[in-house]
Structure formats: C-alpha cells, structure tokens
Amino acid sequence: MMPHRLMAAAKTAAAILAMILTGRAAAAQALSVLPVNIFLPPGQKATTLTVTNQGKSETAIQVRAYAWNQPDGEDQLTDVSGG
C-alpha cells in the first residue's frame, strides 16, 4: 500500500490532469502533463509539474492545490491555495 503522502500526491496529479483535459476538451486542445505520477518524500513540500500545449492555438489553464484525506474510505479534498 502506498504511504499517505504518495497517494495524496498521485490523487492530486490525477485531479489536475482531469481538470485540464476536461476543461478544454470541446476546443480540441492537445495538452500533456508530466510527470504522471508525483512522489513526494517526507518533508518535501513542492515539486515540478510540466504542462505542455502541443496544439496550434494558445490556451489558459488553472491549477489548484488540495490536501487529500480519506476518512472512513471517503475522499475528502480541502483547498490549500490560500486564496
């Protein structure tokens, strides 16, 4: 089983990817997000996530940070962007 921090980072990355891909799907954007899996060792609070627009037109994206908890098996996201 993945440690809590690793699972939280993986779920956050998946949520970001889902928001990016579904938010502009109708406009036929060609976006890629790397890395697909994010692993944060204990004590590390940040990492790099690269979003590349491979399409022919400009696009805008928005990324939000969430703390992920899973009390009683239910996903719980808390906005941690501070804004």
C-alpha positions in Angstrom: 0.0 0.0 0.0 1.3 3.5 -0.8 2.1 5.8 2.1 -0.5 8.6 2.6 1.7 11.4 1.2 2.4 9.4 -2.0 -1.2 8.5 -2.5 -2.2 12.1 -1.9 0.3 13.4 -4.5 -0.9 10.8 -7.0 -4.6 11.7 -6.5 -3.8 15.4 -6.7 -1.9 14.9 -10.0 -4.8 12.9 -11.3 -7.3 15.6 -10.3 -5.2 18.3 -12.0 -4.9 16.2 -15.2 -8.7 15.6 -15.2 -9.4 19.3 -14.8 -7.0 20.3 -17.6 -8.2 17.7 -20.0 -12.0 18.1 -19.4 -12.0 21.8 -19.1 -10.9 22.4 -22.7 -11.9 19.2 -24.4 -14.5 20.9 -26.6 -11.8 23.2 -28.0 -9.7 20.2 -29.1 -6.6 21.2 -27.2 -3.5 19.0 -27.2 -2.1 19.3 -23.6 0.3 16.9 -21.9 1.1 16.8 -18.2 4.4 15.3 -16.9 5.1 13.5 -14.7 2.0 11.4 -14.5 2.9 10.1 -11.0 4.3 12.5 -8.4 6.2 11.1 -5.5 7.0 13.4 -2.5 9.3 12.0 0.1 8.6 13.0 3.7 9.5 16.7 4.3 9.3 17.7 0.6 6.5 20.3 0.1 6.9 21.1 -3.6 7.7 19.5 -6.9 7.5 20.4 -10.6 4.6 19.6 -12.8 5.1 20.4 -16.5 2.1 21.2 -18.7 2.8 21.4 -22.5 0.5 22.8 -25.1 1.1 20.7 -28.2 -1.8 22.3 -30.1 -1.8 25.2 -32.6 -3.7 27.7 -30.5 -3.0 29.4 -27.2 -4.8 28.1 -24.1 -5.0 29.0 -20.5 -5.0 26.6 -17.6 -5.6 26.9 -13.9 -4.1 24.6 -11.2 -5.3 24.4 -7.6 -3.7 22.6 -4.7 -5.8 20.4 -2.5 -5.0 18.4 0.7 -6.4 14.9 0.3 -7.6 12.8 3.2 -9.7 9.6 3.2 -11.6 9.3 6.5 -13.7 6.2 6.6 -12.8 5.4 3.0 -14.4 8.6 1.6 -12.3 11.0 -0.4 -12.1 14.5 1.2 -10.4 17.4 -0.7 -9.5 20.6 1.1 -8.4 23.7 -0.9 -5.0 24.7 0.3 -4.3 27.5 -2.2 -4.7 30.2 0.4 -6.6 32.5 -1.9 
